[in-house]
Each structure stands twice: as C-alpha cells, then as structure tokens.
Amino acid sequence: MNNLLLVFLGGGLGSLARFGIAAFVQANFKSVFPLATLLSNIFSCLVLALTLMLFSDKLISNPSLRMLILIGFCGGFSTFSTFSYETVELMRSGNLLYAIANILISVTVCIALIYFLTKQA
C-alpha cells in the first residue's frame, strides 16, 4: 500500500507541474506548435535522468524513492498521449512541418537527455 501512495503522491505532483508549465506557456506564448507538451516531456526526462545520475545507489537501496520520483512524478509530468494527439492534430490541420518538427525534437532531445546524463549511472 505504501508504494501506491508514493506513486499517487508523485503522480499528483507531476501532474501539477505539467499544469503549471501549460498555464505558463499559454499565458506567454502564442503558437501552433505544442510547446507546453514539449517542455513538460523534456523537463520530465531531465528529472528522470538527473535522478538516475545523482541517486542511482539510493534508488537501488530505497525503492520508495523510485516509486515517488521515477514512476510517480515523471509519469505524471510527462505526457506521451498528449504529444501523440497534438502531433496528429498538427497533421490534420495542414501543419505537417510542425508535426515532423515536434516528433523529431521531442524524441531526439528526450532520448539524448536520458542517454547522455545517465551514461555513467
């Protein structure tokens, strides 16, 4: 039951972080490009990679930390379903170049963050 609560708490905090980024982007940027989702996914990958890089030993000895941060927070913060939906909507609205850019930037940056920051972990 403890793990369920940790995932629930982390997921809620991650969702709030996602909401905060969306509100910030909506208030400060006007664009067809889905910047809020891109930033949420990049920041989520950054948190995940930094957690793995800085706390890899603690994650092994303390599975609760893994449940809270990696599964809960990063799971609630990142959003593959929204990324997919927004990309399809870009395609449907005739913004094919934005859709392709969204896919390339999202996948490349997020995977690169995880790869390079966890190289030594």
Protein Blocks (a to p, Z undefined) as FASTA:
>chain_A
ZZmmmmmmmmmmmmmmmmmmmmmmmmmoccfblfklmmmmmmmmmmmmmmmmmmmmmmmm
mmmlmmmmmmmmmmmmpcfklmmmmmmmmmmnopamlmmmmmmmmmmmmmmmmmmmmmmZ
Z
